């Protein structure tokens, strides 16, 4: 009966640009009145995902239902940020019926699952499931395989780098902890490539885990919610590159927020983002921008050399139409080159 009374939490993990926020937004839009709360974590100190989620326009999806935890990966700020935020949600007059936790793309999920064993929250919440979102085209392109050029640039910036591939390490740890894998952007690769990607993903899985293919994060919430994994009681089945108590070294990555002048057209800005993404070591570019003569805010997202953009909502009255793009990359990437490319 104790477990039945616990509020279920779903951890949504996945590498940078896999489509976690889009998937979470889809769940919000199809919640059918279920009272959800969302904890969203950003690697950098400038938030993006909360604003994107809050713009969904769904009744019941308010600023108050979305809690943002910036300033580092949640796996390293459990005591300072995550547990207090969770306790605040649980202390509401009407606690959520289900909590979605979207981690940073660089976070390891296992330390977060371990936090659910803390006495302050153990009796009140449970990890219903860990959902790993995978970028199908990125896996197909070998984004998580050995990248000699990127590693050479990283080692040139920091001689203490002594492991082979920090991208693959994070990617594997996210899969190793999963109760469900969502192979996203399946529409962007052909059937043979999808089969190859599935085989590669399944090769990382330590146990039988269902793999579901999706397009643009569109999946029935009933597939994600209600897994009943109680993952905090099943840690031994979730191996990791990092032992218990061992630090997860985020020094392999860095982030910078760059102001963006109003774009003449959305296509013009997308072209500048695509050029910036060609800089060695750049992993992810995302943010908002103003387009001259347009009343809507432009969302820009770049993963590798794939850049997408769309208008998400009107600029609010009195809102500063300041454009900002957040760039995440391997340590030592050329920030000046990125800034120059974005400036056009």
Residue pairs with C-beta under 8 A, 6 or more apart in sequence:
2 123
3 126
3 230
6 123
6 124
6 125
6 126
7 90
7 95
7 96
7 97
7 98
7 99
7 124
7 125
7 126
8 98
8 99
8 125
8 126
8 127
8 128
8 225
8 226
8 228
9 98
9 99
9 100
9 101
9 116
9 125
9 126
9 127
9 128
10 98
10 99
10 100
10 101
10 127
10 128
10 129
10 130
10 131
10 224
10 225
10 227
11 101
11 103
11 109
11 112
11 113
11 127
11 129
11 130
11 131
11 231
12 20
12 23
12 24
12 100
12 101
12 102
12 103
12 131
12 133
13 20
13 103
13 107
13 109
13 130
13 131
13 132
13 133
13 174
13 177
13 178
14 20
14 105
14 132
14 133
14 134
14 135
14 174
14 182
14 184
15 105
15 106
15 134
15 135
15 138
15 144
15 167
15 170
15 171
15 174
16 105
16 106
16 283
16 284
16 303
16 328
17 105
17 135
17 138
17 283
17 284
17 286
17 301
17 302
17 303
17 304
18 105
18 133
18 134
18 135
18 138
18 184
19 133
19 135
19 184
19 185
19 216
19 217
20 102
20 103
20 105
20 133
20 217
21 40
21 49
21 52
21 53
21 102
22 216
22 217
23 131
23 133
23 182
23 184
23 214
23 217
23 219
24 38
24 40
24 53
24 100
24 102
24 217
25 52
25 53
25 56
25 217
26 216
26 217
26 218
26 219
26 221
27 36
27 100
27 219
27 221
27 224
27 225
28 36
28 38
28 53
28 56
28 58
28 61
29 56
29 58
29 61
30 220
30 221
31 58
31 60
31 221
33 60
34 97
34 98
35 60
35 94
35 96
35 97
35 98
36 60
36 61
36 65
36 96
36 97
36 98
36 99
36 100
37 65
37 66
37 67
37 89
37 96
37 98
37 99
37 100
38 53
38 65
38 66
38 67
38 99
38 100
38 101
38 102
39 67
39 69
39 74
39 82
39 85
39 86
39 89
39 99
39 100
39 101
39 102
40 49
40 50
40 53
40 66
40 67
40 68
40 69
40 102
41 68
41 69
41 70
41 73
41 74
41 101
41 102
41 103
41 104
41 107
42 48
42 49
42 68
42 69
42 70
42 71
42 104
43 72
43 73
43 104
43 105
43 106
43 107
43 250
43 253
43 255
43 328
44 70
44 255
44 256
44 257
44 326
44 328
45 70
45 71
45 255
45 257
46 70
46 257
46 287
46 324
46 326
47 68
47 70
48 286
48 287
48 288
48 326
49 68
49 102
50 66
50 67
50 68
51 288
52 299
52 312
53 61
53 66
54 61
54 62
54 63
54 66
55 312
55 313
57 313
65 96
67 85
67 88
67 89
69 77
69 81
69 82
69 85
71 77
71 81
72 81
72 104
72 250
73 103
73 104
73 106
73 107
73 108
73 248
73 250
74 81
74 82
74 101
74 103
74 104
74 107
74 112
75 103
75 107
75 108
75 109
75 110
75 111
75 112
75 248
76 111
76 247
76 248
76 250
78 111
78 112
78 115
82 112
82 115
83 115
83 118
83 120
83 121
86 99
86 121
86 125
87 120
87 121
89 95
89 96
89 99
90 121
90 124
90 125
98 128
98 225
99 125
101 112
103 109
103 112
105 284
105 328
106 170
106 250
106 253
106 328
108 170
108 173
108 174
108 177
108 240
108 242
108 248
109 130
109 132
109 173
109 174
109 177
109 178
110 173
110 176
110 177
110 235
110 238
110 240
110 242
111 242
111 248
113 127
113 130
113 177
113 231
113 232
113 235
113 238
114 232
114 235
114 244
115 121
116 122
116 125
116 126
116 127
116 231
116 232
117 232
122 232
126 230
126 232
127 229
127 230
127 231
127 232
128 225
128 226
128 227
128 228
128 229
128 230
129 179
129 180
129 224
129 225
129 227
129 228
129 229
129 231
130 177
130 178
130 179
130 180
130 229
130 231
130 238
131 178
131 179
131 180
131 181
131 182
131 224
132 174
132 175
132 177
132 178
132 180
132 181
132 182
133 182
133 184
133 217
134 175
134 181
134 182
134 183
134 184
134 197
134 201
135 143
135 184
135 185
135 303
136 183
136 184
136 185
136 186
136 188
136 189
136 193
136 194
136 197
136 213
137 185
137 188
137 189
137 306
138 144
138 303
138 304
139 197
139 200
139 201
140 189
140 193
140 196
140 197
141 304
143 167
143 304
144 165
144 167
144 168
144 171
144 172
145 165
145 168
146 164
146 165
146 168
147 165
147 167
149 280
150 167
150 280
150 281
150 330
151 161
151 164
151 165
153 280
153 281
153 330
153 332
153 333
154 161
154 166
154 252
154 281
154 330
154 331
154 332
155 161
156 332
157 331
157 332
158 251
158 331
158 332
161 252
161 331
163 169
166 249
166 252
166 253
166 330
167 283
169 241
171 204
172 204
172 241
173 240
173 241
173 242
175 181
175 201
175 204
175 205
176 204
176 205
176 206
176 238
176 239
176 240
177 231
177 238
177 240
178 205
178 209
179 209
179 227
179 229
179 231
180 209
180 210
180 212
180 223
180 224
180 227
181 201
181 205
181 209
181 210
181 211
181 212
182 211
182 212
182 214
182 217
182 219
182 224
183 194
183 197
183 198
183 201
183 211
183 212
183 213
183 214
184 214
184 215
184 216
184 217
185 214
185 215
185 216
186 194
186 213
186 214
186 215
187 215
187 216
189 197
194 213
198 211
201 211
202 211
206 237
206 238
206 239
207 237
212 219
212 223
231 238
242 248
251 331
252 330
252 331
253 283
253 328
253 329
253 330
253 331
254 328
254 329
254 330
254 331
254 332
254 333
255 326
255 327
255 328
255 329
256 326
256 327
256 335
256 338
257 287
257 324
257 325
257 326
257 327
258 324
258 325
258 326
258 327
258 338
258 339
258 342
259 322
259 323
259 324
260 269
260 287
260 289
260 323
260 324
260 325
260 342
261 323
261 343
262 289
262 290
262 291
262 292
262 321
262 323
263 269
263 272
263 289
263 290
263 291
263 292
263 298
263 323
264 291
264 292
265 291
266 291
266 298
266 309
266 311
268 344
269 289
269 291
269 298
269 300
269 309
270 300
270 307
270 308
270 309
272 341
272 342
272 343
272 344
273 285
273 300
273 302
273 307
273 325
273 342
274 302
274 305
274 307
275 341
276 282
276 285
276 302
276 327
276 337
276 338
276 341
276 342
277 285
277 302
277 304
277 305
277 307
278 305
278 341
279 329
279 333
279 334
279 337
279 338
279 341
280 333
280 334
281 329
281 330
281 331
281 332
281 333
281 334
282 327
282 328
282 329
282 333
282 338
283 303
283 304
283 328
283 329
283 330
284 302
284 303
284 326
284 327
284 328
284 329
285 300
285 301
285 302
285 307
285 325
285 326
285 327
285 328
286 299
286 300
286 301
286 302
286 325
286 326
287 299
287 300
287 323
287 324
287 325
287 326
288 297
288 298
288 299
288 300
288 323
288 324
289 297
289 298
289 300
289 323
289 324
289 325
290 297
290 298
290 315
290 321
290 322
290 323
291 298
294 311
295 314
295 315
296 311
296 312
296 313
296 314
296 315
297 311
297 312
297 313
297 314
297 315
297 321
298 309
298 310
298 311
298 312
298 323
299 309
299 310
299 311
299 312
300 307
300 308
300 309
300 325
301 307
301 308
301 309
302 308
315 321
325 342
327 333
327 335
327 338
329 338
